[in-house]
Amino acid sequence: MDAARTPDRRPAQAAAILIALGVFLVDTLTPLEGAVAVLYVVVVLIAARAFSRRGVILAAGLCLALTATAYLASHGPAAFGSPLLRCFVSLAAVGITTALALRHKADAAVLAEQARLLDLTHDAVFVRDARGAITFWNRGAEEFYGWPAAEVMGCVAHDLLRTVLPAERDAIMAELLRTGRWEGELVQTVGAGRTVVVESRWALQRDAGGAALAVLETNTDVTERKRTFAALVESERRYRSIFDNTRVSILQQDWSGAKAALDALRAAGVRDVAAHLAGDPDLAARLRRSVRVVDVNAVTLRLFGAPDRHALTGSLDALLQEGDQTFPKALAALADGEAFFEGETLVRTLDRGTVPVLFGIGFPADPAGLDCVLVHAIDITERRQAQEALLGVQAELAHAARVSTLGELTATLAHEINQPLAAVVTNGEAALRWMRREVPDLDEVGAAVTRVVANGNRAGAIVARIRGFLTKAPPRPEWLDLPEMIGEAAQLLERELARHDVTLRLSLAAGLPPVKGDRVQLQQVVINLMLNGIQAMTAVRERPRVLSVQAAGQEDAQVRVDVIDSGDGLDPEAAERVFQPFFTTKRDGMGMGLAICRSTVEAHGGRLWVSDAGPGAAFHFTLPASEARAA
Ligand code: ADP
C-alpha cells in the first residue's frame, strides 16, 4: 500500500537535472543576451516536488553556481552593466523561488503528517469537495471499502458507494449548512459488492467567505452490531411469543432481593436455610414479600382470574396462602445453588378461592439474572378431582369385591350362627325343664341361662363381624394380633374347607408382635388368599388338598404371612399378571381380589407377592410390626 501511495520521483529528478544542463548550455554557448538563467526557476520548482528539502537546497545551490559560471564564462569578471544586472535578477529569482518552494514543502510536510494521523484511525475517513468529489481517502477507507486512494480520487463519493441516505438529501444538506455537522446511519456498498451499514459523521469546512468548501466524512462500520441487535430483538420476540402463547402459566419474578438476604444469612454462618427460616417466621414472611412478580402471561391471568397484568404484579406474598410450605423450600434450593425447584401448592386466585397448582422455578446460574426468574405453573384442580374420583372408584370396587364374597360366606355364616342358635334353643329348653320341676332347681336354671347369654353374644359378634366386613366403613387402624385374626378367618372359611375337602394347616409362631391396620381390610386379604387357594385345588385328585397358612416374624421388624396351596400353581406369565385388576381365569371371577389385596397390603406399608410352591402356589405378604411390643 505504501509503495502505491508514494509516486515514483525518478523521472522528475532526471527532468530537473536535464533542464538544468540545458539551461546552462544555452546560457553559456548561445549569444542570447536574454535572462536565460531565470529558467533555473523551473529546475527549482521541479526539484521541490522531486527531492527532499536538502535535495532542493542542493539543486538551488547548483543553479546559482551554474548561473554565475555561465556569466563569468560569457562576460568575464570585469564586465559590468546590463549583463551583470540580468545575472543578479536571475540569481534573485532562483533564490526567492527556492525560499518559497522550501516554505511550501514545509507546509506540505505538516499537512502530510496530519493526514497520516487520520490513517491511524480504523474508521473510514474521506474528504469530498463541494461537488462531492473525493479529495482525501484514508487507509481505513481503503481497507473498509476495498479501493486504494489513487483509484477513487476525483470520484463522486456517494455515487461510488451507492449511499442510501436515511432522509431527503436536501434536508440533510440544509442541516449540514446550518449547523456545520450531520450524523446518521447510511447504507453503502463496498468494493466487493457487499452492503454495509455505517454510522456516519459529517463535518463541513467553509472558505473564508463562509461558502461550503469540503466535507470530512467519518464512517464507522456497524453492520455486525446491527445484526447482533436484530438477533437480540428476534430472540426477545420469540421469548415474548412463547411467554404469551404457551398454554402453561408463566410468571416472571424478581428474586434478587431474596438472594441478597440469603447471602447475608450465609455470611452470618447460617448453613441450613430451611431450618433457620422455620425458626424465624418473620424473616420468612419478609422474604416472601421481597419476591416480586414482574410480568405474567395470558394463561396466568386466566388461572388467577385477573383482569390485567397489574392485578398480579407486585409482591408474591399476595398470591400465596398463609401457611404455604413450599416457599421456604424454594429459598433453601436457591441458597444451595440448585438450578430448579418444583412443588405443589395452593395459590390465591381473585375469583375462585384457592387453586392447587404444580409449579417449577428455574434459577439462573448467574446471580445477575435473578431479577428475571421464570416460574411456570399448571392448574391441577382437574387432576386432583380425577385422582379423588379414582380413589372413589377403587373404594367402590373394593366394596363390590367384598359383597361378591358374600355368596361364599353365606354358607359359613349360616353354619356359624346355626351352631350358637341351636345352643341357645337347647339351653333355653333345659332351663324351662329345670324350672317346671316340682322343686325347681334354680342353680341349673342359672347355669343354662348363662350359656344362653354366652351363645347369644357369640352369634351377635359373628353378625357384627360380617356386617363390618360388608359396610363401607372407613379404615380404622388398630393394633392387631395376626394369629388371632387368621384364626377368625379360618373359622369363617370352615365350611368352604370342608366342602372342598381341604385340610387346613395353621402354623402361627408364638409371641408375634402386633401389626397396625384395619381389621376388616386385613382379614379380607387373608380370606381372599385362602379362598383362592381352596378354589385352586378343586381339580386336584391325585394328591391331598392341603392349605397351609403360616405367620412368623422377620429380622427386619416385619411379620410375614404365607398362604400355600397344593393346587396346580401358576405359570410364569400368569404370575406376572395376577395382581393386575380384572385378570381372572375363573368363569364367574372378577379378577379384583389380588389387585385389592396388594393395594391394601401396600397401604399398610407391606408387600404382597407370589412364588411357586411346586406343586401349588405360595402367596406371601409382609406387614410392619410394632417393634416395641415385639420385645
Ligand atoms: P378372581 O379370584 O376373581 O379371579 P383374583 O384377583 O383373586 O380374582 O385372582 C386372579 C387370578 O389369579 C385367578 O383367576 C387365578 O387365575 C389366579 N390365582 C389366584 N390365586 C391362585 C392360586 N392360589 N393358585 C393358582 N392361581 C391363582
Boltz pocket constraint, residues with backbone or C-beta under 6 A from the ligand:
constraints:
  - pocket:
      binder: B
      contacts: [[A, 528], [A, 529], [A, 532], [A, 533], [A, 536], [A, 565], [A, 567], [A, 568], [A, 569], [A, 570], [A, 578], [A, 580], [A, 583], [A, 584], [A, 585], [A, 586], [A, 588], [A, 589], [A, 590], [A, 591], [A, 592], [A, 593], [A, 594], [A, 595], [A, 616], [A, 617]]
      max_distance: 6.0
